[in-house]
């Protein structure tokens, strides 16, 4: 991505066949005004959709809507590290400084492919793992990329409240729940109402229009 573009740029189309966490800003500079960028776009938390972006007249931004779900291998240099759980306990035994609470939101409700995309759009720098037990029970573990925060939520069948532990400067389950409930409050919109705007400085996922970014929790 850091190499100089060839002499025949700008291109009218750029099509990626690998999943991206971030659209490289160089692609804006290498695409002609009005040109199209099509790429699988996923969040660090999970979920992935195909984005179709149109570059603006001066090549400083691109915007467009998602067109369908997808599942591609992540671009190699955008794959993030997934530290072990021990890195989050910082030498202490579980639950370390974890604070217990309960929630009415089932961890199972948050695990769908599109739900992961919505959560990842509103809860950046976070990933998850599961630890499974008998009778479909499991623990959903949430981790911040910086190893400072973690959370766990226990799922068991036929329960209406679920045990949660959270530790660190970020309350990751609270953030996840806020992102999920925001989506539910909007009427659980599908991919066709979401879009992405990319500039030379960054990017944001939005609902219905670029002026309505997905809130960060």
C-alpha positions in Angstrom: 0.0 0.0 0.0 3.0 2.4 0.5 4.3 2.1 -3.0 3.9 4.9 -5.5 0.9 4.4 -7.9 1.7 3.5 -11.5 1.6 6.1 -14.2 -1.8 5.1 -15.5 -3.7 6.1 -12.3 -6.1 7.3 -11.2 -8.3 4.2 -11.7 -12.0 4.3 -12.3 -12.6 1.2 -10.2 -10.8 -0.5 -7.3 -12.1 -3.9 -6.2 -10.8 -5.7 -3.2 -11.1 -9.5 -2.6 -10.0 -9.5 1.0 -11.7 -8.1 4.1 -10.7 -4.7 5.4 -10.8 -3.0 8.8 -9.9 0.3 7.3 -10.1 1.5 3.7 -6.5 2.7 2.8 -6.5 6.5 2.3 -4.2 5.9 -0.7 -7.1 4.3 -2.5 -8.9 7.6 -2.5 -5.9 9.3 -4.1 -5.6 6.5 -6.7 -9.3 6.6 -7.7 -10.7 9.2 -10.2 -13.4 11.6 -9.0 -16.7 9.7 -9.3 -14.8 6.4 -9.3 -16.0 3.4 -7.4 -14.3 1.3 -4.6 -15.9 -2.0 -3.8 -14.6 -4.0 -0.8 -15.6 -6.4 2.0 -15.5 -4.3 5.1 -15.6 -5.9 8.6 -15.3 -4.6 12.2 -12.7 -5.8 14.6 -15.5 -7.3 16.7 -16.8 -9.3 13.8 -19.4 -9.2 11.0 -18.7 -8.1 7.5 -20.6 -6.4 4.6 -19.7 -5.4 1.1 -19.3 -1.6 0.8 -19.6 0.3 -2.5 -18.0 3.7 -2.2 -18.1 6.7 -4.7 -15.1 9.0 -4.5 -15.9 12.7 -4.3 -14.8 15.4 -6.8 -11.6 16.4 -5.1 -10.5 12.9 -4.1 -10.5 13.6 -0.4 -13.4 11.4 0.7 -15.6 8.5 -0.5 -19.0 7.5 0.7 -21.6 4.8 0.0 -23.9 2.1 1.3 -23.4 -1.5 2.1 -24.9 -3.9 -0.4 -24.8 -7.4 1.2 -23.2 -9.6 3.8 -19.8 -11.3 3.1 -17.1 -13.4 4.7 -13.6 -12.9 3.2 -10.1 -13.4 4.7 -8.7 -10.3 6.4 -6.0 -8.3 4.6 -2.8 -9.6 6.2 -1.4 -6.3 7.5 -4.8 -5.4 9.0 -5.1 -8.5 11.2 -5.0 -7.5 14.8 -3.3 -9.3 17.8 -5.5 -11.3 20.1 -3.6 -11.5 23.5 -4.3 -14.4 25.8 -6.6 -14.0 28.8 -3.6 -14.0 31.2 -2.5 -10.7 29.7 -5.7 -9.1 31.0 -5.5 -10.5 34.6 -2.1 -8.8 35.1 -0.9 -11.6 37.4 -4.1 -11.8 39.5 -6.5 -14.7 39.8 -9.9 -14.4 38.2 -12.1 -12.4 38.8 -9.2 -10.1 39.7 -10.9 -6.7 40.0 -13.9 -7.7 38.0 -17.2 -6.2 39.3 -20.2 -8.5 39.2 -23.6 -7.4 37.8 -26.5 -9.0 35.9 -28.2 -8.2 32.6 -31.5 -9.1 30.9 -29.8 -9.1 27.5 -28.9 -12.6 26.5 -25.4 -13.0 25.2 -26.8 -15.3 22.5 -28.8 -12.4 21.1 -25.6 -10.5 20.4 -23.8 -13.3 18.5 -25.3 -13.1 15.0 -23.1 -12.1 12.0 -24.9 -8.8 11.5 -25.3 -8.1 15.2 -21.5 -8.4 15.5 -21.1 -5.9 12.7 -23.4 -3.4 14.5 -21.6 -3.9 17.9 -18.2 -3.6 16.3 -19.3 -0.3 14.6 -20.2 1.2 18.0 -17.6 -0.5 20.2 -14.2 0.0 18.6 -11.0 -1.8 19.6 -12.8 -4.8 21.0 -12.9 -8.5 20.2 -14.5 -11.6 21.7 -14.0 -15.3 22.5 -16.4 -18.0 23.9 -15.8 -20.7 26.4 -18.4 -23.5 26.0 -19.8 -26.0 28.5 -22.4 -28.7 28.7 -26.1 -28.1 27.8 -25.3 -25.2 25.4 -24.1 -23.0 28.3 -21.1 -20.7 27.5 -19.2 -17.7 28.6 -18.8 -14.8 26.2 -15.5 -13.0 26.9 -14.9 -9.5 25.7 -11.5 -7.9 25.5 -10.1 -4.5 24.6 -7.1 -4.5 22.2 -5.0 -2.6 24.7 -5.3 -5.5 27.4 -6.6 -3.0 30.0 -10.3 -4.0 30.0 -12.2 -7.3 29.9 -15.8 -8.5 30.6 -17.6 -11.8 30.7 -21.2 -12.7 30.3 -22.6 -16.2 31.1 -25.3 -17.8 29.0 -27.5 -20.6 30.3 -30.7 -21.8 28.7 -34.1 -20.9 30.3 -32.6 -18.0 32.2 -33.9 -14.4 32.0 -30.9 -12.7 33.7 -27.3 -13.4 33.0 -24.2 -12.9 35.2 -21.7 -10.3 34.1 -18.2 -9.4 35.3 -16.3 -6.3 34.1 -12.9 -5.0 34.8 -10.7 -2.1 33.6 -11.3 1.5 32.5 -13.9 0.4 29.9 -17.0 -1.4 30.9 -17.1 -3.5 27.8 -20.3 -5.3 28.4 -22.1 -2.0 29.1 -20.6 -0.7 25.8 -21.8 -3.8 23.9 -25.3 -3.6 25.5 -25.6 0.1 24.6 -24.6 -0.6 21.0 -27.0 -3.5 20.7 -29.9 -1.6 22.3 -29.3 1.5 20.1 -29.7 -0.8 17.1 -32.8 -2.3 18.5 -34.3 1.1 19.2 -33.8 2.0 15.5 -36.0 -0.9 14.6 -33.2 -3.4 14.0 -32.3 -2.1 10.5 -30.4 -4.3 8.1 -27.3 -3.7 6.0 -29.2 -1.7 3.3 -29.6 1.2 5.7 -26.0 1.4 6.8 -23.1 3.0 4.9 -19.5 4.1 5.3 -17.7 7.4 4.8 -13.9 7.4 4.3 -11.7 10.5 4.4 -7.9 11.0 4.4 -8.2 11.3 8.2 -10.4 8.4 9.1 -13.8 6.7 8.5 -17.2 6.2 10.1 -20.1 3.8 9.7 -23.5 5.6 9.5 -27.2 4.8 9.5 -29.4 6.2 6.6 -27.1 9.2 5.8 -23.4 10.2 6.3 -24.6 12.9 8.8 -25.9 10.2 11.2 -22.9 8.2 12.3 -23.3 5.1 14.4 -22.7 6.3 18.0 -19.5 5.3 19.7 -20.1 3.7 23.1 
